[in-house]
Amino acid sequence: HWNSDVWRPYYGGRIELAPYKKGQTAAFNYPSILVPRELAHRFPLDMYVDPVFQTSDAAQRIRMRGFTLFPRLQHKTTLLLIFSGQPLSGLWTGLRQWLDVVGEDFKELPNTQVFKLHCEEGWFNRRTHQLTKFQLRRQVDESEIWSTFVYRGAWKWEYEHALHLYNKDLPVVLLLDAVGYIRWHAVGLPTDEATQIFRSLAKRLAHEKRNFT
């Protein structure tokens, strides 16, 4: 069912997005400009996530509780990488490929942060989220246990649309501004063009005048 109709509704067709061809794994559906905030999707306010942090220490268990991610997206420029755990959409596959190319440069920009979010549709995944967290915890570096999250709530069309979660086989890369709006996005594995655009726009966004209205 993949065709241009899938993403034509984005921005009312006012912003051109990189096209998709059936079977494509290279990055697609990304703009060549920062999406103006008045057109951009805001990260869902009601999306609860769990940290991958795990402990049997009763005194520490409060730190394992879920929370809404939106407040943590405030006041910093955020690179959010979303993965499903499928072969090309994993911590050590699609996400690693993106971070190897753009991660260090992004972290050197002022006031930035990098988050990773496991997100996959289906009741089975919600039922097994503790196992998912356990498996991810073993893969995540100690320094990243508070920046890697698991979503275990109901699947909502609004989430799928805003966060570009329409192809579980591929990773999603989102660039958010300091008030939680998604100003750039891509689905798929990094390409020279997509990463060059990301670098340029991330630098511009990190230096964008703060406007919290």
MOGIPE-V552634 format. One record per pair of residues at least 24 apart in sequence whose C-alpha atoms are under 7 Angstrom apart, sorted by the first residue. I is the first residue (numbers start at 1). GAP is how many residues later the second one is. Records with the same first field share a line. If there is no record, write none. Layout:
BEGIN
I: GAP + GAP
END
This chain:
BEGIN
11: 28
25: 145 + 163 + 164
26: 162 + 163 + 164 + 165
27: 159 + 160 + 161 + 162 + 163 + 164 + 167
28: 158 + 159 + 160
29: 157 + 158
30: 154 + 155 + 156
31: 153
32: 165
33: 168
34: 149 + 150 + 167
35: 148 + 149
36: 147
37: 144 + 146
40: 141 + 142 + 143
41: 121 + 140 + 141
42: 138 + 139 + 140
43: 27 + 137 + 138 + 139
44: 26 + 115
45: 25
48: 103
49: 100 + 101 + 102 + 103
50: 99 + 100 + 101
51: 94 + 95 + 97 + 98 + 99
52: 81 + 84 + 85 + 93 + 96 + 97 + 98
53: 84 + 92 + 93
70: 110
73: 105 + 106 + 107
74: 104 + 105 + 106
75: 103 + 104
76: 35 + 36 + 37 + 101 + 102
77: 34 + 35 + 36 + 99 + 100 + 101 + 129
78: 34 + 35 + 36 + 97 + 98 + 99
79: 34 + 35 + 36 + 95 + 96 + 97
80: 34 + 35 + 36 + 93 + 94 + 95
81: 34 + 35 + 36 + 91 + 92 + 93
82: 34 + 35 + 36 + 37 + 89 + 90 + 91
83: 34 + 35 + 36 + 88 + 89
84: 34 + 35 + 36 + 84
86: 83
88: 81 + 82
89: 80 + 81 + 82
94: 77 + 95
95: 76
97: 93
98: 92
102: 93 + 97
109: 94 + 97
110: 96
115: 32 + 33
116: 31 + 32 + 33
117: 31 + 32 + 33
118: 31 + 32 + 33
119: 31 + 32
120: 48
121: 34
126: 26 + 27
177: 28
179: 33
END
